[in-house]
Amino acid sequence: MPYNSSLSLISRAFTAICLSAIFFSCAHKSDKEVAVNLPSIDWNEEFPYQKLDLPEIADISYIPLETNDSCLIGLIGNITIGDSLIAVADLKQKAVFIFDRQGQYLSKVSRRGEGPEEYPFLSNTAVDLRNKEIFVYSLAGNKIYKYNLDGKFIDKFELAQPGKYENFYNYDDSTLIAHDYANLMIRQDGEENEPYRYVTINKTTGAVTKLPLRIDNPIGNSMQWKGDTYIRKVQITAYPLVADNSRTIALDLSSDTIFDISGGVCTPLVTMTNVDRSRQIPDIVTIKAALGKYLFLEYIRILDVTPDNVEFDQTKGYSYIYDLSTGELKKYDASFPFLTDKTYHRDINNQSVQAPSGIYCRPLSLEMLLKYLENDNLEDPLKSIVEKADPESNPILMIAKFKD
C-alpha cells in the first residue's frame, strides 16, 4: 500500500475519535485504547539488520557554505532549508546566517546585547523562510525577538505562559511549535508534572496554546543515577519532536505512541510495547528523523553509571528505521556516501533541521573532511569541493533527498 494511502486509512480510522471532543486526550494511559487499528512495534522482538547505503534510497548533493569576514560559523545549531534559502544558527556567535540554496552568503541576524532591539541570549531559534522572519527565543526574560532576514528588528514579546522551550520549529504562518521541558531536567519520583508539554506560540502576540497531547508521567532527557555513595546527573541526547516544512512528528520520551501533530490535530501513527521503564533510568525511544515514509528511531538503554562513565547497551540500544508503508522495523547502520571505504555509522538525525519533506541534512566540518582527503578516502563530487576549500572554511552541507 502506498505511504499516502496508508496514512489516509489511519486518518479515517480515527476521525470519530478526533471529532468526539474539541480537546481530546492522547494520554499515555490511553495508548492501549488507540492501538486497536494501528501498527505496533514490540520491542521484545528481534529485528533484522540492514546496512543502509544512502545513495540507493536518496539523491545526494553537497552545498559548501560561503566563508568571508562577515560569515564565519563557529558552532552550528538549527538549520532551516526552504525552496531558495538556507538559515543556519550559530550557537557560538549567537547569530543566524542566511544563504541561498547554492551556499552563497546573503545576510545575518546578530543582535545580541542589552538594547531594546537586541536579545540578551540566544536559547533557540526558528525561521519562517516563506514569510522571511527569524524568531530568537531567549530564556532570559522568557521573550521572543522577531527580525527580518536582513537583521532588521520587527518586534519582541514576552511569552504569555512561563516555561523552558526547546525543539523550536516553524509550525504554520501564524505560529511556532515547541516542547516545554520546565521541571523535567531532573526526574522527581512521585512529583506531578504538567501533562500538556507541546505548545504553539503565536508569532505576533506570544500567546501560548497547549496542544491536546496529554502525557501523564512526562520525563526529561536529564535524569539522576543513584549509586551507593554518589548521585550523578546523566544527560541523554533524546528529544521528542522532529519537523519538516509540512509535518510535525512527536514521540514523547515517556509515551508508547508516535503522533503526527500537524495542523493542531493529534493523529496516532504507530504504537509501541515493551519499552522497559522499570530500570533506574528508564529505557527511552526517541525519534531522530521523519523522511518521507521512513521514521528513524533510537532505542536507548543505560546499563550502569559510575562517577566517571555511563555504560550504554549496544545490543538492544541501537538505531532503527521504520517503514510506514509496510510496518517493517530494522536495525541499521548508514553509510557515509562520500567515503571511499564505505564507513557505516548509526545516526541519521534531523532533530535540528527543518527542511522540505524527505530531505536529510548533515553538516560536514572541513577539519574532518581534510583528514579524509589526506588519507585518500574521499569520493567525487565532494572530493573536488574539499580540494578547493580553505581549512578555515565554513561547513559543507550534505543533502540527501529521499526517493518516494
N, C-alpha and C positions, 0 to 999 in steps of 0.2 A: 504494500500500500504506500503511495507517495506520502512524503512528510506532511505536506499541507493538508492532504486528505485525512490523515490520522489525527492531526490537531483539530480539524473540523469536527470529526466524530466525537472527540473528547469534549470539545466545547459544547456540542449539542447535548451530550450525555449529562452535563452539569448545569444546563440552562435553568432547570427547575430549582436547583439548589441556590444558584446565584441570584435568582429573582425572588426568592422566598422572603427576603428582608433587605431593606436598604443597606444596613450594616450587618452583613453575615459574618460568621466566625470561621476562620480556617485554623482553629486551635490545634495545638499538639495533641490534646486529649481527643479530638475528633478525627484524627488521621485514619483510624480504622473505619470510621463511618464513610469517609470519602474514597476509600480504597477499593470499593466493590468493583468498579468498572475500569480501574486504572491499571496500567502495567506496574509491576513491582520488582524491586531489587532485594533479594535475600542475601545479606552479607555473610551468611554461614556457608554459602555455596563456594565451590572452587570455580574460578573463571579462567577462560583461555587467555593466553598471552599473545600479543601481536607486536612485531616491530613495525612501527608506523613510519613509512617513507613519505614525507610531506609532499614531494613533487607528484606522487601518484594520486593524491586527493586534493591538491591545491596548486594554483598557479603562483609561482614565486617571483617577486621583484624586489629591488633594493632602492632606497631613497637616501642618498647622502645629504645630511642637513648642512647647509652652508655655514661656514665659520668666518666671522670677522670681528672687529673690535667691539661691535655692538651686540654680538651674539656668540657668546662662549658658554655653553651649558655645563653646569657643574654636576648636578645630580638629578636625573630625570624622575619626575613624579607622574602625574596623569598625562596621558596622550589622547587627544581628540582628533579624529580624522573625518573630514567631510568630503564632499564631491570635488572641491577645488582647493581646500585649505587644510592645514595641519596645525594644531596648537600643542605645544609641549610645555608643561610646567616644570620649573627648575626649583627643587626643594632647597638647594644650597643658596641660590641668589634670591629666593622668594619672588620669582618673576614668572611670567608666561610669555613664550616666544611664538610668533606666528610665521608659518612658512607656506608657500604654495605646494602643490602636490608633487612638484619636481624637487622640493627641498630648498628652494630659494628663499632667503630670509626677507620678511616683509616688515614686521613691526614687533613691538613687545609692550607688555604691561609690567612696569617695575616701579611701584609706587609705595614701597614700604616706608613708613615713617609715622610721625605723630601729628601731621597736619590734618585738616578737616576732610581732605580728599584722598588720604593715604590710609592704608591698612597697617595696624601695628604688628600683625603677624600673619603669615600665610599658612593656615592649618590645612586647607583643602581648596580645590578649585573645581569648577565645572564650566564648560564652554558651550555656548549655543552658536555654532558656526552659521546656521541658516539665518539667524537674526543678528549675527555679528556682535554678540555680547559675551563678556567674560565675567564670571562671578568668583570672587575670592571670599572664602569663609575664614573668619578669624575667631577662634575660640575665646581669645581675649576680648571681652565686651559682647560676645555672642552676636556678632554682626556679620552681614554680608555686604561687600562692596562691589558695585557694578561699574564696568568700564566697557568702552567700545574696543574694537580690535587694534586701534591706534594708540590705546592707552589713555584716552580721554575719559575723565571721570563722568559718570552719569548719575549715580545715586548711591546711597547706603541706607540700610535699615537694620534695626535690631530684630532678631527673630522673636516672634510672639510667644514662643514656648522655649524655656531654657533646656539645654541638652548638650551632648557631645556628639557631633555628627561626623560620620565617616562614609566611605563609599558614595561620594557625591557624583551624581550624573545629571545630565540634562534629561528631563522627562518628557516635556512637550513644550509648546510655545509659551505657556504661562507659568510652568512650574519646574522645579528641580526635584530630585528624589534623593533620599539619604537614609542611612541607618543610624539610630541613636544608641550609642554604646555607654551612656551615662550609667554609673554604678555597676557596670559589667566587667570592669578591668580586673577585679579580684572576685572570684565566686564566693558568696557568703551562704553557706548551707542553711537552709530554713528561712532565709530572708526573702520576703516577697518583692518582686521586681515589676516594674511597669511592663505589661504584656504586649502593648502595641508599640513596636520599635521602628516600624517602617513608615516614613512620613514624606509628604510632598511639601515643598516650600514655595510660596507664591513669589515670583520674580520681581514683583512691584511693591508688595506690602510687607513681605516677610511672614505672612500668615502660615502657620504650620498645621497641616491636616494629617491625622493619623490614618493610614490605610487599614482596611479591615482584615489584617493578617495578624491573628492573635497567637502569641507564643506564651504559654502559661509558666514555663520554667526556663526562661532565657539564660544562656551562659555567654560569656565573652571569650575572647581569644587569649586572655591573660588569666592564669589560674595559679593556685598555690599547691605545692607538693610539701607534705609534712613528713619529714624524716624523724628518726629517733631523737636526734639532737639539733635539728636545724629545720628551718622553713625556707623554701626557695620559690620565688616567683618564676613561672615558666610562661614565656611568650610564644604563641603558636601562630605561624603565618597562615591564617584562615579568616576569610571574610564571607559575609552572607549574600552579597549581591554581585551580579555582573549585568552589563547592559550594552547593547549596540544602539544604533540610531533609530531603531524601530521596536525594540523588545527589551524588557527587563525581567531577569530571572532571579528568584530568591530561593535560597536553601539555608534556612536558619541553622546555626550550629547545634541547636538542640531539637530540631524538627526532623520528622521522618517523611516529609513530603517536599517535593520540588514544585514550586509555583511559578507560573507566568503572571506577573503583576502589572502588565502593561495596561495603560488606559484607565487606571484606577480600579481595575477588576482583578480579583484573585482567582486564577484558574489553576487547579491542581493538574500537574503533568505526570508525575511518577511518584510512587510511594516506596519506602524502604523499610525493611525489617531487620532485626538482629544487629543493630548498632549497639555495641556494648558500652553502656553508660554507667555500669556498676563499678568501674575502676576508680581509683583515687582521682586521677584526671580522666574524665570520660573520653571515650573514643569520639572522634569528630569526623564528619564527612563535609567537605567544603567544595563549592563549585568554583572552578578556575576559569572556565570559558564556555560560552554558548555560541557555536559556529554552525549556522545552518541547521542541519538535522542532528548534529553532534553536541552532546554535553560532555565536558571534560571535568572529571571529579577527582578528588584525592581523599583517600581514607587515611586518617592519622591516628596512630595508637602509640602512646608513651608507655614503655615497659618499666623504666626506672629513672630516678633523678637523684644525683649526688650533688654536693656543693659545687662540683667542677664540670659536670657532664649531664646531658639529657640523652637517654637511650631510646631511640625510636624503633619500633617494629618495622623491619624491612621486608617482611613476607606478606602479612595482612595489609600493613601500611604500604600503599602504592598508588600510582596514578592509574586512572581508569577512563575509558572512552565509552559513552553510552549512545547508541544509535536510536533516536526517537522513532524512526520509521520501522525498525524491526524489533525493538526491545532488547537488543543484544548488548551485553556489557563485557568488555575485555580489559585486562591489564595491558598497559602499553609502555613502550619507550619510543620516543620520536627522534628522528634523525635530524642533524644539522645539514640541510641540503647544500650548503656551500663548502663543506669539508670533503677533501679527497678520501679520507679514511672512513667516512660514514659513521662517525661517532654518534651514539644514541644518548639521549637524555630523557628524563621523565616528564618534564613540566611544560605543558602548553598552558600559558597563563595570560589571560586578558583582563584580569581584575582591575588594572589601572589604565585600561584602554576602552574608549568608546568610539566605535567606527561603524561604517556601513555593514549591513548584515553579512555574515560569513567571512569577515576579514580579521585575521590574526596578525598582530604587530609585535615584533620583538626588537628592541633597541640593541645594537651591537657596538660595543666600545672599540675605539681604534686601538687601544692598548692590547686588547685580546686578539683582534684581527691581525695586528702586526706580528704577534707571536706565531700565529698560524702561518702567516706569509713567510716568515723566517724559516719555518720548518717545512716549507713547500707543501702546505696542507690546505690551500685554498683553491677553489674552482672558479672559473669564469661563470657569470659576469662579475661577481663580487671581487675576484682577484684583481681584475683590471682597475676597479674603483679604488681599492686599497693601495695599489701600487702608486697611484697619483695623489694619495692623501698625505697630509702632514700629520705627524704624531700627535699634535695638539688639536686635531680636527674634532668637530662635534661627532656624536654617534651616527651610525648608519642605521636606518630603519629597514628591517626585513619585513616585507608584506606578503602574507600568504592568503590568497583569495580562494576559499574552499569551494570546490565544484559542487554543483547540485547533485 
